[in-house]
Amino acid sequence: MTASPSPALNPVLTQVGEQMSALTGVRAIMKDIIETLRSGKGQDFINLSAGNPVILPEVETLWRDCTAELLASEDYGNVVCRYGSSQGYEPLIEAIAQDFHQRYGWEINDRNILITPGSQSLYFLAANAFGGRTEEGELKNIVLPLSPDYTGYGGISLVPEALVAYRPTIERLGNHRFKYRPDFSQVQIDQNTGMVLFSRPCNPTGNVLTDEEVTKLAELAAPHDAPVFVDSAYAPPYPGLNFTDMTPLFGENLVHCISLSKAGLPGERLGVVIGPESIIRTLEAFQTNFCIHSSRYGQAIAARAIRSGALADLAKSVIRPHYAEKFEVVEASLDEFMPDALPWYLHKGEGAIFAWLWLDELPMTDWEFYQQLKQVGVIAVPGSSFFPGLREDWPHTRQCLRISLTATATELREGMKRLAQQVEQTYAKH
Ligand SMILES: Cc1ncc(COP(=O)(O)O)c(C=O)c1O
């Protein structure tokens, strides 16, 4: 035996092992981006690819203060030095139940709430509890009713063929704006549907499905007992990254899923499921097998910030304005620099931390355009990574770019200027 691991060790991977160890969606591109940034050779890139939220000083202070309170409290040992319930830290569950009751009048109690280690893990649990093969061998689909959507959905199912996404309709708004709408003439929600899933506000597009659209999806799914998971990683009350009015919806088969990552705690891995008791019980048992429970430290500081109302207040007064202003910079810069005669369209900015640009009839692929943009020192994410589960070949998937609003206003303006020049040259050459 040697002390170091053998380089020759090459265990056979299972089907699931192969699938889960492959980089999917945006993670594959992130590898290229990280390598580009590392090999920048002095070139200052304007990085418009980041998904990591900006560290806002007021938000950091809130979490620091909550931590200081926890450290000084008698509860500290109980929180950090002990296992807890798989469902989550009781004071956090209670704080959320009360907060949603007060804000939205939801009649929920502790049996309607589950805390998970980040919301990505909850989609993994849900996708494999409600999507995939039943005992009878039937395939239950995970329906993404409006594609593009969050790239992270691409890897959540152990049965990849269960993930089915639908192409939306495109509504043109003025000369250079658009908005996606679910195409109800295409979306199939039927006896083969295990669950429905979408982000609202949406990463990457900033789209917010209307109340009517969400209600219609829930009504279509209800006769098939299929839960509808509303990924609310950017929704009110926290992080409150909606730039248009929206209210979280609750109903018989609606499952409201929160993430505290964009509210300043991505490192603590905190997701929250609010939904019918039967869904919570299934996911809780799955979670016990998977990881026992989420970190209690994060849960304890979140309980304080939610109970006091400070988190929801900061979401409104600091987090939302920060990103809403950045969207305005992107919008104004594109209007100023982009050639009016070319068919470019910015998705209506209704929320989240990204802008989504569609370059219709782009004479090259989004990946090639991404490589060209790198030549002028700008990095944005090619849009084709954001269509997980979409089976049909749709040229639109190769004509979009995701622009992160985490950069500074100066970087965004300069980035849009260089992007506009690149767009002009690209269309002119072909
Ligand atoms: C729409 C959406 N859902 C879920 C997640 C996962 O978030 P987390 O696991 O940090 O809660 C993200 C992360 O960026 C996201 O954008």
The ligand as an ORCA input file, in Angstrom:
! r2SCAN-3c Opt
* xyz 0 1
  C     -34.185     29.857    -10.730
  C     -33.230     29.221     -9.774
  N     -33.639     28.170     -9.048
  C     -32.836     27.569     -8.173
  C     -31.531     27.982     -7.984
  C     -30.675     27.240     -7.004
  O     -30.464     28.009     -5.885
  P     -30.007     27.478     -4.475
  O     -29.762     25.999     -4.576
  O     -28.791     28.241     -4.142
  O     -31.161     27.763     -3.551
  C     -31.048     29.064     -8.715
  C     -29.652     29.519     -8.559
  O     -29.169     30.390     -9.197
  C     -31.918     29.704     -9.631
  O     -31.508     30.733    -10.386
*
